[in-house]
Amino acid sequence: MSGGRATRFALATFVAWTVARQLQVGPLHGPLTGPLFGKVAYWVVIVGASLIVLWRARTVRGAERWGWGLIGTGALLWSLADVYWTLFLATQAEIPVPSVSDAGYLAMYPLVAAGLVVLLRAQLRKVSRALWVDGFTAALAVGSLSAAVVMQTVWDTLGGNVAGVLTNLAYPIGDLLLLGVVIAVWAVRGWQIDRTWGLLAAAIIAFWVADSNYLVAVANDTYSYPSAFDGGWTACIVLFALAAWQHPSRAAARQDPGAIRLTAWPAAFAGLGLTVLVVAALLHLNPVAVALAALSLAAVLLRLVVSLRDNAAMLKASQAEALTDALTGLRNRRALMRDLDERLEAGIPSLLALFDLDGFKAYNDAFGHPAGDALLARLGRKLAAFAGPGGGAYRMGGDEFCVLLDAGATDIQARTAATALADSGDGFAVRASYGAVSLPAETAEAGEALRLVDQRMYARKNSGRTSARRQSTDVLLRALAERDPDLGDHLSGVAVLAEAVARRLGLDDDAVEEVRHAAALHDVGKMAIPDAILNKPGPLDDAEWAFIRRHTLIGERIVAAAPALKHVAELVRASHERWDGAGYPDALAAEEIPLGARIVSVCDSFDAMTGDRPYRAGMDDAAALAELQRCAGTQFDPDVVEAFAQAWSARDADAVAA
C-alpha cells in the first residue's frame, strides 16, 4: 500500500474509532475496555494521529513545514503526557502538581498556537491592518467570556503551593490562548475559512469544550471518568491530522468582505466584551476576564483609529489617482484644467504648449503596444525632466502631451520641449508637433486656451507632414520624369484616379494623401529595370517577368528611404498583389492587401489598359472599365472596382457639364 493510501486509511480508521468511542460513552453507555475501546486502542489513535501530522510536516516545504511540525509536536507531547498519566499517575492516591504529565499537556498550548500563526503567515500574502485589529478584538472578547465562565470556577478554588496554583491557572489560560488564536485567524481571513482552517477550528473548539468541562467539574469535585465531553481531546488530535492532509489553501485574505461582515462581526465581539465588563460591575469576576474585556474595547478604539487613517490614505490615493496618468505618472487632463483655472484666476503669466507625436502609430504597429507604452512612459519622464519643478508636464491621452511653463517661457521653450518628446532607433523615428499659447495675454479662459493650442498644433503637424511627403515625392517623380517622361505621365494619371477613388471610399484626408503618393510612386522601382525590358515590343519571357516583378521591392526600398513616406512604401510594395492571391511579391489575398494598395492596383490597371504601348494600342474607356468589372473578385477588390466606376462616371459628368 502506498504512503498516501496508507495515510488515508489510517485517518478514516481514526475518525471511525473516535465516533464509535463517543457513541460507546454517550448513548450506548458501554465500558471503555477490551481491544477495541481499551487504553491501548486509545493510545494508538492519539499517538498515531499526532505522527500523521508530523509526517505531513515532512512532506511539505517552506513555512508550512514549520507550522505543521509545531502542531504535530504539540499534539504528540500532549498524547505522550496522557499515556504517562494513565500508566503512572492515575492510580496514585495523591497526584503531584505539577507533574511530568503537566509539562507535556501544557507544552501543547504554545506549540499549537505558534503553529497556527506560522500556517496563517505562510498561506496569506497580505492582510490589512484593520483585519489584524479585528482579530485581536475577537480573540480578546471571546477570551474574556471564557475567562468569566471557566476560569472563574478555577479561580475560586485556587489554593496550595505556588507551583500548583500556577499549574492550575495555566490550563484555562492555555485554552484561552488557543481559542483566541482560532477566532483571530477567522477575523484575519476576512471572516471566512476554508476546509483546512475549518477542521483546525473544530479541533480547537472540541479541545476547549473538553478542557473547560474537565476544569469546571474538577473544581466543583463532580468529575467522573469517562465523561461524554472527554472525547473532545481525542477528536482534537484526529482533526489536526485531517486538517494537515487537506489541500493547502494559498488564497489571500478577503480584504473586502462586504459591509455586513466588515461591521457585524467586529460589533458583535465588541458587544461581547462590553457585556463581560457590565457583568463584572455587577458580580465579582476574576481580573483576567475583566482585563481581557477591557482590552477588547481598547482594540475597538484602535480599530476606529486604523479605519480613519486607512480611509484618509485611500482618499488621498484616490485623489492623486484621479489627477495622475497611470501609464506615465504625469498629471492628466483633469489636473491640467485645475492648474489652468488656478493660474488664470490668479493672473499668473504662463505658456501652454500641446504636443502630438508624429510616427508613434507606425512605432506601435511595428513593435507592438507594450513597446509603445514603454516609449510613452520614457518620453513622459523626459518631458517631466524638461518642465522641472517650476512647470508642469501632462499626458492628455493617447500620444498627446502638454506642458504648462512659468512666465518668461517663449515659443523657443515649447520647441525645445518638443525635442524631449523625440526618439529614434533602428527602423523608427518619433517626433512631436506642437502648438503654444501665451496666458493670459492671448486668452484668460482654460477652454479657449486648449482650443487655440490644439488648433495651432494640428496646423503645424499637417503642414510639416504634407511638406515632407510632398518634397520627397516630388524628388522621386522628377527623377522618373527625367529617365522616362511617358512613365512619369502614367504615374501622374494613376495618382489623380487613385485620389478620386480613395475619397469615394470615405478615407480621411491623411489616408487619401498616402494613397495619392503611393499611386504616384508605385512604379518608381522601374528605374532599376533596363530599358530593353521596359520597352520590349513583344511579350516578355519568364526571366524578364522575374526581373519586372522585382520592381515593387526595389520601389519599397527607394520610397522607405524618406521617413515621411514609410507607410507609402508599404503600399508601393503591395501595389501589384491580386485579390485572389496570385499577385506579387508576397502573394497576399483579399483584405490582407492594404486598401490603399488595392486602390492603386485598380487605377494602375485602368490607366495601363487605356494607354498605348510599343506592342499594342490602348483600349477605349468603356472596354477598360468592363475589363475591370470582369476581373472584380479575382484580380481586383470588387468594392474598389465599384468605387472606381462611380468616380469615373462622376468625372465624365463633370467633363460634359464643363
C-alpha positions, 0 to 999 in steps of 0.5 A: 500500500502506498504512503498516501493510501496508507495515510488515508486509511489510517485517518478514516480508521481514526475518525471511525474509532473516535465516533464509535468511542463517543457513541460507546460513552454517550448513548450506548453507555458501554465500558471503555475496555477490551481491544477495541475501546481499551487504553491501548486502542486509545493510545494508538489513535492519539499517538498515531494521529499526532505522527500523521501530522508530523509526517505531513510536516515532512512532506511539505516545504517552506513555512508550512513545514514549520507550522505543521511540525509545531502542531504535530509536536504539540499534539504528540507531547500532549498524547505522550503526557496522557499515556504517562498519566494513565500508566503512572499517575492515575492510580496514585492516591495523591497526584503531584502538581505539577507533574511530568504529565503537566509539562507535556499537556501544557507544552501543547498550548504554545506549540499549537498556537505558534503553529497556527500563526506560522500556517496563517503567515505562510498561506496569506500574502497580505492582510490589512491592518484593520483585519489584524485589529479585528482579530485581536478584538475577537480573540480578546472578547471571546477570551474574556467570556471564557475567562468569566465562565471557566476560569472563574470556577478555577479561580475560586478554588485556587489554593496550595503551593505556588507551583500548583496554583500556577499549574492550575491557572495555566490550563484555562489560560492555555485554552484561552490562548488557543481559542483566541488564536482560532477566532483571530485567524477567522477575523484575519481571513476576512471572516471566512475559512476554508476546509483546512482552517475549518477542521483546525477550528473544530479541533480547537473548539472540541479541545476547549469544550473538553478542557473547560468541562474537565476544569469546571467539574474538577473544581466543583469535585463532580468529575467522573471518568469517562465523561461524554465531553472527554472525547473532545481531546481525542477528536482534537488530535484526529482533526489536526491530522485531517486538517494537515492532509487537506489541500493547502489553501494559498488564497489571500485574505478577503480584504473586502468582505462586504459591509455586513461582515466588515461591521457585524462581526467586529460589533458583535465581539465588541458587544461581547466584551462590553457585556463581560465588563457590565457583568463584572460591575455587577458580580465579582469576576476574576481580573483576567476576564475583566482585563481581557474585556477591557482590552477588547474595547481598547482594540475597538478604539484602535480599530476606529483609529486604523479605519480613519487613517486607512480611509484618509490614505485611500482618499488621498490615493484616490485623489492623486489617482484621479489627477495622475496618468497611470501609464506615465505618472504625469498629471492628466487632463483633469489636473491640467484644467485645475492648474489652468483655472488656478493660474488664470484666476490668479493672473499668473503669466504662463505658456501652454504648449500641446504636443502630438507625436508624429510616427508613434502609430507606425512605432506601435504597429511595428513593435507592438503596444507594450513597446509603445507604452514603454516609449510613452512612459520614457518620453513622459519622464523626459518631458517631466525632466524638461518642465522641472519643478517650476512647470508642469508636464501632462499626458492628455491621452493617447500620444498627446502631451502638454506642458504648462511653463512659468512666465518668461517661457517663449515659443523657443521653450515649447520647441525645445520641449518638443525635442524631449518628446523625440526618439529614434532607433533602428527602423523608427523615428518619433517626433512631436508637433506642437502648438503654444499659447501665451496666458493670459495675454492671448486668452484668460479662459482654460477652454479657449486656451486648449482650443487655440493650442490644439488648433495651432498644433494640428496646423503645424503637424499637417503642414510639416507632414504634407511638406515632407511627403510632398518634397520627397515625392516630388524628388522621386517623380522628377527623377522618373520624369527625367529617365522616362517622361511617358512613365512619369505621365502614367504615374501622374494619371494613376495618382489623380484616379487613385485620389478620386477613388480613395475619397469615394471610399470615405478615407480621411484626408491623411489616408487619401494623401498616402494613397495619392503618393503611393499611386504616384510612386508605385512604379518608381522601382522601374528605374532599376529595370533596363530599358530593353525590358521596359520597352520590349515590343513583344511579350516578355519571357519568364526571366524578364517577368522575374526581373519586372516583378522585382520592381515593387521591392526595389520601389519599397526600398527607394520610397522607405528611404524618406521617413515621411513616406514609410507607410507609402512604401508599404503600399508601393510594395503591395501595389501589384498583389491580386485579390485572389492571391496570385499577385506579387511579391508576397502573394497576399489575398483579399483584405490582407492587401492594404486598401490603399494598395488595392486602390492603386492596383485598380487605377494602375490597371485602368490607366495601363489598359487605356494607354498605348504601348510599343506592342499594342494600342490602348483600349477605349474607356468603356472596354477598360472599365468592363475589363475591370468589372470582369476581373472584380473578385479575382484580380481586383477588390470588387468594392474598389472596382465599384468605387472606381466606376462611380468616380469615373462616371462622376468625372465624365459628368463633370467633363460634359457639364464643363 
